[in-house]
Amino acid sequence: MVPESLSGKAVIDGSLISLELNPEKMNPDYLQAYFESENGTKALNRLSVGMGIKTLSISALERLDVPCPRMEEQKRIAEDYRAACEVFNHVRETLKEAEARRRSVFENHGASS
């Protein structure tokens, strides 16, 4: 999924697939939530081929059966997904700060090697 901030700026090469969704039929955040869910990941893995680096062909992607509830339900799932992403991103930033602090404790107390 290309973030909104990169829309129109991303270069899609031969190793990437670009999907354009009809926003009246499929909420993009809902689709991303599905792809990142356990069921979506399993479905994508079943369709992927390759030993080292797995690839997914357009024809395989076309065979993917994505559950498509009513738009209201997609929006509720998308909102929950975005909220969960915000929490995750906040925790990730907090962990980065804690890791930097942990690594600098020795130096912050004037100790040197």
C-alpha positions as CSV (number, residue, x, y, z in Angstrom):
1,M,0.0,0.0,0.0
2,V,1.4,3.4,-0.9
3,P,0.8,6.0,1.7
4,E,-1.4,9.0,0.7
5,S,1.7,11.2,1.1
6,L,3.4,9.3,-1.7
7,S,0.4,9.1,-4.0
8,G,1.5,10.0,-7.6
9,K,5.2,10.0,-6.5
10,A,5.9,6.3,-6.2
11,V,7.6,4.4,-9.0
12,I,6.2,1.0,-9.6
13,D,8.8,-1.3,-11.3
14,G,8.4,-4.8,-12.7
15,S,8.6,-6.4,-9.2
16,L,5.6,-4.5,-7.8
17,I,1.9,-4.7,-8.5
18,S,-0.2,-1.5,-8.4
19,L,-3.8,-1.9,-7.4
20,E,-6.3,0.8,-8.1
21,L,-9.5,0.4,-6.1
22,N,-13.0,1.7,-6.7
23,P,-13.5,3.5,-3.4
24,E,-17.2,2.9,-3.6
25,K,-16.6,-0.8,-3.4
26,M,-13.4,-1.3,-1.4
27,N,-12.0,0.8,1.4
28,P,-8.1,0.8,0.9
29,D,-7.5,0.7,4.7
30,Y,-9.9,-2.2,5.0
31,L,-7.9,-4.0,2.2
32,Q,-4.6,-3.3,4.0
33,A,-6.1,-4.6,7.2
34,Y,-7.1,-7.8,5.5
35,F,-3.7,-8.2,3.9
36,E,-2.0,-7.8,7.3
37,S,-4.5,-10.1,9.1
38,E,-3.7,-13.7,9.8
39,N,-6.3,-14.8,7.2
40,G,-5.0,-12.4,4.6
41,T,-1.4,-13.3,5.2
42,K,-2.2,-17.0,4.9
43,A,-4.2,-16.4,1.6
44,L,-1.3,-14.4,0.1
45,N,1.3,-17.0,1.2
46,R,-0.8,-19.8,-0.5
47,L,-0.7,-17.9,-3.8
48,S,3.0,-16.9,-3.5
49,V,5.7,-18.9,-5.3
50,G,9.4,-19.1,-5.1
51,M,12.1,-20.6,-2.8
52,G,14.0,-17.6,-1.4
53,I,12.0,-14.5,-2.3
54,K,8.3,-15.2,-2.7
55,T,6.5,-13.6,-5.6
56,L,2.9,-13.0,-6.3
57,S,1.7,-12.8,-9.9
58,I,-1.2,-10.7,-11.1
59,S,-3.1,-13.8,-12.1
60,A,-2.6,-15.2,-8.6
61,L,-3.7,-12.0,-7.1
62,E,-6.8,-12.0,-9.3
63,R,-7.7,-15.4,-7.7
64,L,-7.5,-14.0,-4.2
65,D,-10.9,-14.1,-2.6
66,V,-11.0,-11.0,-0.3
67,P,-14.1,-10.8,1.9
68,C,-16.1,-7.8,0.9
69,P,-18.6,-6.8,3.6
70,R,-20.9,-3.7,3.2
71,M,-19.1,-0.4,3.0
72,E,-20.2,0.6,6.5
73,E,-18.5,-2.5,8.0
74,Q,-15.4,-1.9,5.9
75,K,-15.2,1.6,7.3
76,R,-15.6,0.4,10.9
77,I,-12.8,-2.2,10.3
78,A,-10.6,0.5,8.6
79,E,-11.1,2.9,11.5
80,D,-10.2,0.2,14.0
81,Y,-7.2,-0.7,11.9
82,R,-6.0,2.9,11.7
83,A,-6.4,3.3,15.4
84,A,-4.4,0.1,16.0
85,C,-1.7,1.4,13.7
86,E,-1.5,4.7,15.6
87,V,-1.0,2.8,18.9
88,F,1.6,0.5,17.2
89,N,3.5,3.5,15.8
90,H,3.5,5.2,19.2
91,V,4.8,2.1,20.9
92,R,7.5,1.7,18.3
93,E,8.7,5.3,18.8
94,T,8.6,4.8,22.5
95,L,10.7,1.7,22.2
96,K,13.2,3.5,20.0
97,E,13.6,6.2,22.6
98,A,13.9,3.7,25.4
99,E,16.6,1.8,23.4
100,A,18.6,5.0,22.8
101,R,18.4,5.8,26.5
102,R,19.4,2.3,27.5
103,R,22.4,2.4,25.2
104,S,23.5,5.8,26.4
105,V,23.3,5.2,30.2
106,F,27.0,4.4,30.6
107,E,28.1,7.5,28.6
108,N,25.6,9.8,30.4
109,H,27.3,9.0,33.7
110,G,30.6,10.2,32.5
111,A,32.1,6.8,32.2
112,S,34.4,6.1,29.3
113,S,36.5,3.2,28.0
